């Protein structure tokens, strides 16, 4: 280990990202699924944005929220994958201190925003299924804009203390981060001062966001399921449930991986470090890849407009 990484310092100019500790020899092979997921996420989410922008008939609340989700997934995946691949392919492990804090902020800010978008989409489905005749009057463009602004401001404000708390800490041990990215707790653990404020605030954000959002989503879908099972015919029940199945798949993919990653990083002291890192990457990479696939395949309006694009190209 070089002296520059072990010398006492209070304001490091750079951090060193190790990648996946213990699996360095497999970095090139691990990069293949990482790169594949990123390409699918980029192409899929840009396709969603393109189709919704192109089709006037899709200019409605559900698709506005879907565009927000696609944009959020693009930012989230692009915040981490390019640097991760540079570590895997070129051994480019240095990251500027300010760039590290910026990445930290973007990762956590847009994760909170994504959670808020799922709440908004759940509310949209609740109104569409439980109060179909009032859907257009309840979720007007003005209301959708206000919900979108609230979701963005909540994510930005809740996560804002993270980079400031990290910047104010003295670092006198090492600037080596055993991770592929500047994850909040991975950076906080390098500080030589009391980090309880950062740790407690991080837990507050996790449980506040996840607790509140999961509660509202659960309430929405309980009401939706009650409305579905009260429909008179089986075909009507299956058709209506099909419109919600894609949302449930996307929500489960996001929250299960997020909760598991957060809890194992804080309380799974006996879990191997490389497993921590892999799980953290899974919760940041898999949802952006799956969301456009889920909505593209399961949402008829998107699917019906996607197929002609490929048909025209092939003729």
Secondary structure, 3 states (H helix, E strand, C coil): CCHHHCCCCCCCCEEEECCCCCCHHHHHHHHHHHHHHHHHHHHHHHHHHHHHHHCHHHCCHHHHHHHHHHHHHHHHHHHHHHHHHHHHHHCCCEEEHHHHHHHHHHHHHHHHHHHHHHHHHHHHHHHHHHCHHHHHHHCCHHHHHHHHHHHHHHHHHHHHHHHHHHHHCCCCCCCEECCCCCCHHHHHCCCCCCCHHHHHHHHHHHHHHHHHHHHHHHHHHHHHHHHHHCCCCHHHHHHHHHHHHHHHHHHHHHHHHHHHHHHHHHHCCCCCHHHHHHHHHHHHHHHHHHHHHHHHHHCHHHHHHHHHHHHHHHC
